[in-house]
Amino acid sequence: MSQSASKRYIVGALFLVIGSLWTLDNIDVLNIRLPWYFTEWYSIMILIGILIATVREKVGLGLTFVAIGAAFLIRDVYYLDFRDIFEFWPVIFIIIGGSLLFRRGMDKDGSSEKKNTESEIDGIDEIAIFCGAERKVTSKQFRGGKLTTIFGGTDINLLNAELASGTNILDVFVLFGGTEIRVPSDMNVKVQVTAIFGGFSDERKVITENEANNGKELVVKGLVLFGGGEVK
């Protein structure tokens, strides 16, 4: 049994037990004295976050759900005023720093490796923090890379680029910012970005087919928080 399948079974069994006991308690078959905060919406959000982070392996999104749920849980359990929580606003810098270090450390199949030539690169690794960044790519073997946008904007021009064979991953992270990715109308693009209080979509008006692009795909994935992005 694979590791991912084992995670699914373990977490699935856990949710099955919790759901069964909770239902039996609600219909008075069992009398389970759980702390009152276990039945609040934010406790459910924490469980969902754990599920997303472990089974779906979307750690960033899962931890976001857990953090939001935990904030409300701590507020109610310790009778905190939300104004006290705002005293911890510098934690946002910890989150940003950890995200940058974590993303820089992840290098799968060389997708983030840069190959510099006179006028082209096969992979990009752009960071825009409190500023804007523009990149024009003309590579004929583009393999994806990483885009990090925090309180800023990025503009990636792939109109004169071609994809390498197979699946090429472009990992985006947007926090209070925006990203625009311009691609040819015949490029095979899939958007798999998770957006919270924001959005990310394929806004191309015309999408054409080109047999030369068969077997070549660009997958845009990642996380958008309080921001947006588009493929156009």
C-alpha positions as CSV (number, residue, x, y, z in Angstrom):
1,M,0.0,0.0,0.0
2,S,1.4,3.4,-1.0
3,Q,2.0,6.1,1.6
4,S,-0.7,8.4,0.1
5,A,-3.2,5.5,0.3
6,S,-2.3,4.8,3.9
7,K,-2.9,8.4,4.8
8,R,-6.3,8.3,3.1
9,Y,-7.3,5.2,5.1
10,I,-6.1,6.6,8.4
11,V,-7.7,10.0,8.0
12,G,-10.8,8.4,6.5
13,A,-11.2,6.1,9.4
14,L,-10.7,9.0,11.8
15,F,-13.4,11.0,10.2
16,L,-15.7,8.0,10.1
17,V,-15.4,7.4,13.8
18,I,-15.8,11.1,14.7
19,G,-18.9,11.4,12.5
20,S,-20.5,8.2,13.8
21,L,-19.9,9.2,17.5
22,W,-21.1,12.7,16.8
23,T,-24.3,11.5,15.2
24,L,-25.0,9.0,18.0
25,D,-24.6,11.7,20.5
26,N,-26.9,14.1,18.6
27,I,-29.7,11.5,18.5
28,D,-29.2,10.6,22.2
29,V,-28.0,7.1,21.6
30,L,-24.8,7.9,23.4
31,N,-24.1,10.5,26.0
32,I,-20.6,11.8,25.1
33,R,-19.6,14.8,27.1
34,L,-17.3,16.7,24.8
35,P,-16.0,20.2,25.5
36,W,-18.4,22.7,24.0
37,Y,-15.9,24.1,21.6
38,F,-15.5,20.7,19.8
39,T,-18.8,21.3,18.1
40,E,-18.1,24.8,16.9
41,W,-17.6,25.6,13.2
42,Y,-13.9,26.5,13.7
43,S,-13.2,23.0,15.1
44,I,-14.6,21.6,11.9
45,M,-12.4,24.0,9.9
46,I,-9.3,22.7,11.8
47,L,-10.2,19.1,10.9
48,I,-10.7,20.0,7.3
49,G,-7.4,21.8,7.3
50,I,-5.7,18.6,8.6
51,L,-7.4,16.6,5.9
52,I,-6.3,18.9,3.2
53,A,-2.7,19.0,4.4
54,T,-2.3,15.3,4.9
55,V,-4.5,13.5,2.3
56,R,-4.5,16.2,-0.4
57,E,-0.9,17.2,0.4
58,K,-1.8,20.9,0.0
59,V,0.1,22.0,3.0
60,G,-0.2,25.7,2.5
61,L,-4.0,25.6,2.2
62,G,-4.4,23.1,5.0
63,L,-2.3,25.2,7.4
64,T,-4.3,28.3,6.5
65,F,-7.6,26.5,7.5
66,V,-6.0,25.3,10.7
67,A,-4.6,28.8,11.5
68,I,-8.0,30.4,11.0
69,G,-9.9,27.8,13.0
70,A,-7.2,27.9,15.8
71,A,-7.5,31.7,16.0
72,F,-11.2,31.6,16.8
73,L,-10.8,28.6,19.1
74,I,-8.2,30.4,21.2
75,R,-10.4,33.5,21.3
76,D,-13.3,31.6,22.7
77,V,-11.5,29.2,25.0
78,Y,-9.3,31.9,26.6
79,Y,-11.9,34.7,26.2
80,L,-9.6,36.9,24.2
81,D,-10.6,40.0,22.4
82,F,-9.7,40.0,18.8
83,R,-7.8,43.2,19.4
84,D,-5.4,41.1,21.4
85,I,-4.9,38.8,18.5
86,F,-3.9,41.8,16.4
87,E,-0.9,42.1,18.7
88,F,0.5,39.1,16.8
89,W,0.4,40.8,13.4
90,P,4.2,40.4,13.0
91,V,3.6,36.7,12.6
92,I,2.8,37.5,9.0
93,F,6.5,38.1,8.5
94,I,7.2,34.6,9.9
95,I,4.7,33.1,7.5
96,I,6.2,35.0,4.5
97,G,9.8,34.0,5.5
98,G,8.8,30.4,6.1
99,S,7.0,30.2,2.8
100,L,10.0,31.6,0.9
101,L,12.4,29.2,2.5
102,F,10.1,26.3,2.0
103,R,9.4,27.0,-1.6
104,R,13.1,27.6,-2.3
105,G,13.9,24.3,-0.8
106,M,11.5,22.4,-3.0
107,D,13.0,21.5,-6.3
108,K,11.2,18.8,-8.2
109,D,12.6,17.4,-11.4
110,G,14.6,20.5,-11.9
111,S,11.5,22.5,-12.7
112,S,12.9,25.6,-11.0
113,E,16.4,25.4,-12.4
114,K,17.5,28.3,-14.6
115,K,19.4,27.8,-17.8
116,N,20.8,31.1,-18.8
117,T,21.6,31.8,-22.5
118,E,21.9,35.0,-24.4
119,S,18.2,35.6,-24.6
120,E,16.3,32.8,-23.1
121,I,15.8,30.7,-19.9
122,D,14.1,27.3,-19.6
123,G,12.9,27.9,-16.0
124,I,11.9,31.0,-14.0
125,D,12.1,31.8,-10.3
126,E,10.7,35.3,-9.8
127,I,10.1,37.1,-6.5
128,A,8.3,40.4,-6.2
129,I,7.9,41.8,-2.7
130,F,6.6,45.3,-2.3
131,C,7.4,45.9,-6.0
132,G,6.7,44.7,-9.5
133,A,8.5,42.2,-11.8
134,E,8.3,41.6,-15.5
135,R,9.8,38.7,-17.4
136,K,9.7,37.9,-21.1
137,V,10.5,34.3,-21.9
138,T,11.5,33.1,-25.4
139,S,12.7,29.6,-24.5
140,K,11.7,26.8,-26.9
141,Q,11.9,24.3,-24.0
142,F,10.2,26.1,-21.2
143,R,9.8,23.9,-18.1
144,G,7.9,26.2,-15.6
145,G,9.3,27.4,-12.3
146,K,8.1,29.5,-9.4
147,L,6.4,32.9,-9.0
148,T,6.3,34.6,-5.6
149,T,4.3,37.8,-5.3
150,I,3.8,39.5,-1.9
151,F,2.3,43.0,-1.9
152,G,3.3,43.5,-5.5
153,G,2.8,42.2,-9.0
154,T,4.4,40.0,-11.6
155,D,3.9,39.9,-15.4
156,I,5.2,36.9,-17.2
157,N,5.2,37.0,-21.0
158,L,5.3,33.5,-22.7
159,L,3.9,34.6,-26.0
160,N,7.1,33.7,-27.8
161,A,7.9,30.6,-25.8
162,E,7.3,26.9,-26.4
163,L,6.9,24.2,-23.8
164,A,9.2,21.3,-23.2
165,S,7.6,17.9,-23.7
166,G,5.5,16.5,-20.9
167,T,4.0,18.3,-17.9
168,N,5.6,21.5,-16.9
169,I,4.8,23.1,-13.5
170,L,4.5,26.8,-12.8
171,D,4.1,27.2,-9.0
172,V,2.6,30.5,-7.9
173,F,2.2,32.0,-4.5
174,V,0.4,35.3,-4.2
175,L,-0.2,37.3,-1.0
176,F,-1.9,40.7,-1.3
177,G,-0.8,41.0,-4.9
178,G,-1.4,40.0,-8.5
179,T,0.1,37.8,-11.2
180,E,-0.5,37.9,-15.0
181,I,0.7,35.2,-17.2
182,R,0.4,35.8,-21.0
183,V,0.5,32.7,-23.2
184,P,-0.1,31.8,-26.8
185,S,-3.7,30.9,-27.7
186,D,-2.6,27.3,-28.7
187,M,-0.6,26.6,-25.5
188,N,-2.1,23.8,-23.4
189,V,-2.6,25.3,-20.0
190,K,-4.4,24.0,-16.9
191,V,-5.1,26.2,-13.9
192,Q,-5.0,24.3,-10.5
193,V,-4.6,27.3,-8.2
194,T,-6.3,27.4,-4.8
195,A,-7.6,30.9,-4.0
196,I,-8.7,32.2,-0.6
197,F,-10.3,35.7,-0.6
198,G,-9.1,36.1,-4.2
199,G,-9.2,34.4,-7.5
200,F,-7.1,32.9,-10.3
201,S,-8.5,32.0,-13.8
202,D,-7.8,31.4,-17.4
203,E,-9.1,34.6,-19.1
204,R,-8.1,33.8,-22.7
205,K,-10.8,34.8,-25.2
206,V,-9.6,32.4,-27.9
207,I,-8.1,29.0,-27.4
208,T,-6.9,27.2,-30.5
209,E,-5.5,23.7,-31.1
210,N,-2.1,22.9,-32.5
211,E,-0.9,19.3,-33.1
212,A,2.7,20.4,-32.5
213,N,1.7,21.0,-28.9
214,N,0.4,17.5,-28.2
215,G,2.2,16.0,-25.3
216,K,3.2,19.4,-23.9
217,E,1.3,21.0,-21.0
218,L,1.7,23.8,-18.6
219,V,0.1,23.4,-15.2
220,V,-0.3,26.5,-13.1
221,K,-0.7,25.6,-9.5
222,G,-0.2,27.1,-6.1
223,L,-2.0,29.4,-3.6
224,V,-3.5,32.8,-3.7
225,L,-4.3,34.7,-0.5
226,F,-6.1,38.1,-0.7
227,G,-4.9,38.5,-4.3
228,G,-5.5,37.4,-7.8
229,G,-4.1,36.3,-11.0
230,E,-4.9,35.3,-14.5
231,V,-3.8,33.5,-17.6
232,K,-4.5,35.6,-20.7
